[in-house]
């Protein structure tokens, strides 16, 4: 039986949905936390530190919990994809993007994650999504293009086309990681998938850290920046991924992925209250177009 059919047959009970919502709420704080960090520290350093700090916790936890190690070729490939997409590409590229754009823009671009996750799942299963999925996806992506291209009234909000595009590229990487991690969790388990993935990501990123962090004046870095890195490393990377992979494995990738639609809402609310960012008319219009397209995709499931 294909994964798509399994997804439609799995019951997404209240506990699974609650855990998925928890993951989204935890991740919703990631744009704000990362923005607080990149305001004072080089974005590449922030991305590298996020993964390395998470790995320092993940490896001992994996050994303490005696997490099973992937043995089959399929499991190894899925773990590698999950690790590179979720814990190397995303934190590094996403941090760079947030250094060039606003947290509000970044959170809206994250709205495309469910569409990317569904697309990559369809590619793996070699089964094209229905027509409604494509229509809704096209509308949502049109909203993304409008968000990136529109500069009216946004000159002073800290956003940029380059930053928006960099964040979008990071989303492609993490969506691939989601699909791989969700599939692997079903056979390997949630904790092994998450902890070994973070550990591999930390090993890959660690050699880069001394070269990029040498020029940082750590004495001038404030507590908000350190807190932002800590949140991204421990809350987003460990707690968020454990909750998300568990929900994906129990509720099905296709169904649970739609919970990610709440990411922009959480992130924008936090950005308004914590970063004092403004919500302008173009952002409202872009959000309306994106969410309408996502609603069409959801109706088609």
C-alpha positions as CSV (number, residue, x, y, z in Angstrom):
1,X,0.0,0.0,0.0
2,X,1.4,3.4,-0.9
3,X,2.1,6.1,1.6
4,X,-0.6,8.3,0.1
5,X,-3.2,5.6,0.7
6,X,-1.9,5.1,4.2
7,X,-2.2,8.8,4.9
8,X,-5.9,8.8,4.0
9,X,-6.6,5.8,6.2
10,X,-4.7,7.0,9.3
11,X,-6.9,8.6,12.0
12,X,-5.7,12.1,12.9
13,X,-7.1,12.0,16.5
14,X,-7.1,14.8,18.9
15,X,-3.7,13.9,20.5
16,X,-2.0,13.8,17.1
17,X,-3.5,17.1,16.1
18,X,-2.6,18.7,19.4
19,X,1.0,17.6,19.1
20,X,1.1,18.9,15.5
21,X,-0.3,22.3,16.6
22,X,2.3,22.4,19.4
23,X,5.1,21.9,16.9
24,X,3.7,24.7,14.8
25,X,3.4,27.0,17.8
26,X,7.0,26.3,18.8
27,X,8.2,26.8,15.2
28,X,6.1,30.0,15.0
29,X,8.6,31.7,17.3
30,X,11.6,30.7,15.1
31,X,11.5,33.8,12.8
32,X,11.4,36.1,15.7
33,X,14.1,34.3,17.7
34,X,16.3,34.1,14.6
35,X,15.7,37.8,13.8
36,X,16.7,38.7,17.4
37,X,20.0,36.8,16.9
38,X,20.9,38.0,13.4
39,X,20.4,41.6,14.5
40,X,23.6,41.3,16.5
41,X,25.4,38.3,15.1
42,X,26.4,37.3,11.5
43,X,23.5,35.2,10.1
44,X,25.9,32.4,9.0
45,X,27.2,32.2,12.5
46,X,23.7,32.1,13.9
47,X,22.7,29.2,11.6
48,X,25.8,27.2,12.4
49,X,25.5,27.8,16.2
50,X,21.9,26.7,16.1
51,X,22.7,23.3,14.7
52,X,25.9,22.7,16.6
53,X,24.3,23.7,20.0
54,X,21.4,21.4,19.2
55,X,23.8,18.5,18.3
56,X,25.6,18.9,21.7
57,X,22.3,18.0,23.4
58,X,21.0,15.5,20.7
59,X,24.0,13.2,20.7
60,X,24.1,12.5,24.5
61,X,20.3,12.1,24.4
62,X,20.5,9.6,21.5
63,X,23.1,7.5,23.4
64,X,21.2,7.8,26.7
65,X,18.0,6.6,25.0
66,X,19.8,4.0,23.1
67,X,18.3,5.2,19.9
68,X,18.4,2.6,17.1
69,X,20.8,3.4,14.2
70,X,19.5,3.1,10.6
71,X,20.7,0.0,8.9
72,X,19.0,-0.3,5.6
73,X,20.0,1.7,2.6
74,X,16.6,3.3,2.5
75,X,16.7,4.4,6.1
76,X,20.2,5.8,5.7
77,X,19.2,7.8,2.6
78,X,16.1,9.2,4.4
79,X,18.1,10.1,7.5
80,X,20.7,11.9,5.4
81,X,18.1,13.8,3.5
82,X,16.3,14.8,6.7
83,X,19.6,15.9,8.4
84,X,20.8,17.9,5.4
85,X,17.5,19.5,4.6
86,X,16.3,20.2,8.1
87,X,19.5,20.8,10.1
88,X,22.1,22.1,7.5
89,X,20.4,23.8,4.6
90,X,17.5,25.3,6.5
91,X,19.2,26.8,9.6
92,X,22.1,28.2,7.6
93,X,20.2,29.6,4.6
94,X,17.2,30.7,6.6
95,X,19.4,32.7,9.0
96,X,21.0,34.4,6.1
97,X,17.6,35.2,4.6
98,X,16.3,36.6,7.8
99,X,19.3,38.9,8.0
100,X,18.2,40.4,4.7
101,X,14.4,40.5,5.2
102,X,11.8,41.0,7.9
103,X,10.4,38.3,10.2
104,X,6.9,39.1,8.9
105,X,8.0,38.3,5.3
106,X,9.8,35.2,6.4
107,X,6.8,33.9,8.2
108,X,4.5,34.4,5.2
109,X,7.0,32.7,2.9
110,X,6.9,29.7,5.3
111,X,3.3,29.3,4.3
112,X,4.4,27.5,1.2
113,X,5.8,24.6,3.2
114,X,2.7,22.5,3.2
115,X,2.5,22.8,-0.6
116,X,6.2,21.9,-1.0
117,X,5.8,19.0,1.4
118,X,2.8,17.7,-0.6
119,X,4.7,18.1,-3.9
120,X,7.8,16.2,-2.7
121,X,5.5,13.5,-1.2
122,X,3.8,13.1,-4.6
123,X,7.2,12.9,-6.4
124,X,8.3,10.1,-4.1
125,X,5.1,8.2,-4.5
126,X,5.1,8.9,-8.3
127,X,1.5,10.0,-8.1
128,X,0.5,13.5,-9.2
129,X,-1.8,15.5,-6.9
130,X,-5.4,16.2,-8.1
131,X,-6.3,19.2,-10.3
132,X,-7.6,21.2,-7.2
133,X,-4.2,20.8,-5.6
134,X,-2.5,22.4,-8.6
135,X,-5.0,25.2,-8.8
136,X,-4.7,26.0,-5.1
137,X,-0.9,25.7,-5.2
138,X,-0.7,28.1,-8.2
139,X,-2.8,30.7,-6.3
140,X,-0.7,30.4,-3.2
141,X,2.5,30.7,-5.1
142,X,1.1,33.7,-6.9
143,X,0.6,35.2,-3.5
144,X,4.3,34.4,-2.7
145,X,5.4,36.1,-5.9
146,X,3.3,39.2,-5.0
147,X,4.8,39.3,-1.6
148,X,8.3,39.2,-2.9
149,X,7.8,41.6,-5.9
150,X,5.6,44.2,-4.1
151,X,7.6,47.0,-2.5
152,X,4.8,49.5,-2.0
153,X,4.8,50.7,1.5
154,X,7.5,48.3,2.5
155,X,10.6,50.4,2.1
156,X,11.2,50.7,5.8
157,X,10.1,47.3,7.1
158,X,13.5,45.7,6.8
159,X,12.5,43.4,3.9
160,X,14.2,42.8,0.6
161,X,13.7,40.7,-2.5
162,X,17.0,39.0,-2.0
163,X,16.1,38.0,1.5
164,X,12.7,36.8,0.6
165,X,14.2,34.6,-2.2
166,X,16.8,33.2,0.2
167,X,14.1,32.3,2.7
168,X,12.1,30.6,-0.1
169,X,15.2,28.5,-1.0
170,X,15.6,27.4,2.7
171,X,11.9,26.3,2.6
172,X,12.6,24.0,-0.3
173,X,15.4,22.3,1.7
174,X,13.4,21.9,4.9
175,X,10.3,20.6,3.0
176,X,12.5,17.8,1.7
177,X,13.7,17.1,5.2
178,X,10.2,17.0,6.5
179,X,9.1,14.4,4.0
180,X,12.2,12.2,4.6
181,X,11.9,12.6,8.4
182,X,8.2,11.8,8.4
183,X,8.6,8.7,6.4
184,X,11.6,7.5,8.4
185,X,9.9,8.1,11.7
186,X,7.3,5.4,10.8
187,X,10.0,2.7,10.7
188,X,12.9,4.0,12.8
189,X,11.0,6.0,15.5
190,X,10.6,9.7,16.2
191,X,13.4,10.2,18.7
192,X,16.1,8.3,16.6
193,X,15.0,10.2,13.5
194,X,15.2,13.6,15.2
195,X,18.3,13.1,17.4
196,X,20.5,11.3,14.8
197,X,19.4,13.9,12.2
198,X,20.5,16.8,14.4
199,X,23.7,15.0,15.3
200,X,24.6,14.5,11.6
201,X,23.7,18.1,10.9
202,X,26.0,19.2,13.7
203,X,28.9,17.1,12.4
204,X,28.5,18.6,9.0
205,X,28.3,22.2,10.2
206,X,30.9,22.1,13.0
207,X,34.0,22.5,10.8
208,X,32.5,25.7,9.3
209,X,31.9,27.3,12.7
210,X,35.5,28.3,13.7
211,X,36.0,30.1,10.3
212,X,32.7,32.1,10.4
213,X,32.6,32.9,14.2
214,X,36.2,34.3,14.5
215,X,35.2,37.8,13.8
216,X,32.3,38.1,16.2
217,X,32.7,40.3,19.3
218,X,31.0,38.0,21.7
219,X,31.3,40.5,24.6
220,X,29.1,43.0,22.7
221,X,26.4,40.4,22.0
222,X,23.3,41.0,24.2
223,X,21.1,38.5,26.0
224,X,18.3,38.7,23.5
225,X,20.6,37.5,20.7
226,X,21.8,34.6,22.9
227,X,18.3,33.8,23.8
228,X,17.3,33.7,20.2
229,X,20.0,31.2,19.3
230,X,19.1,29.1,22.3
231,X,15.4,29.0,21.4
232,X,16.2,28.1,17.8
233,X,18.6,25.3,18.9
234,X,16.7,23.7,21.7
235,X,13.0,24.5,21.3
236,X,12.8,24.7,17.5
237,X,15.4,22.1,16.5
238,X,14.8,19.4,19.2
239,X,11.3,19.9,20.7
240,X,9.6,21.1,17.6
241,X,11.0,18.4,15.4
242,X,10.3,15.6,17.8
243,X,6.6,16.7,18.0
244,X,6.4,17.2,14.3
245,X,7.9,13.9,13.2
246,X,5.8,12.1,15.7
247,X,2.6,13.7,14.4
248,X,3.6,13.0,10.8
249,X,4.2,9.3,11.5
250,X,1.0,8.9,13.5
251,X,-1.4,11.1,11.5
252,X,0.0,10.8,8.0
253,X,2.2,13.3,6.1
254,X,-0.5,14.5,3.7
255,X,-3.0,15.4,6.5
256,X,-0.7,16.7,9.2
257,X,1.3,18.9,6.8
258,X,-1.7,21.2,6.5
259,X,-1.3,22.2,10.1
260,X,1.7,24.2,9.0
261,X,-0.7,26.7,7.5
262,X,-0.8,28.2,11.0
263,X,2.9,29.2,11.0
264,X,2.5,32.6,9.4
265,X,-0.3,33.5,11.9
266,X,1.8,32.7,14.9
267,X,5.0,34.3,13.5
268,X,3.3,37.5,12.5
269,X,1.6,38.0,15.8
270,X,4.9,37.5,17.6
271,X,6.8,39.8,15.2
272,X,4.2,42.5,15.8
273,X,4.4,42.4,19.6
274,X,8.1,41.5,20.1
275,X,9.9,43.2,17.1
276,X,7.4,46.0,16.6
277,X,7.1,45.2,12.9
278,X,4.2,46.6,10.9
279,X,1.6,44.9,8.9
280,X,0.9,46.8,5.7
281,X,-1.7,46.5,3.0
282,X,0.5,44.5,0.6
283,X,1.3,42.0,3.3
284,X,-2.5,41.6,4.1
285,X,-3.2,41.1,0.4
286,X,-0.4,38.6,0.0
287,X,-1.6,36.7,3.1
288,X,-5.1,36.6,1.7
289,X,-4.0,35.2,-1.7
290,X,-1.7,32.6,-0.1
291,X,-4.3,31.4,2.4
292,X,-7.0,31.3,-0.2
293,X,-4.9,29.0,-2.3
294,X,-4.0,26.9,0.7
295,X,-7.7,26.6,1.5
296,X,-8.4,25.2,-2.0
297,X,-5.6,22.6,-1.5
298,X,-7.1,21.7,1.9
299,X,-10.5,21.3,0.4
300,X,-9.1,18.9,-2.2
301,X,-7.7,16.4,0.3
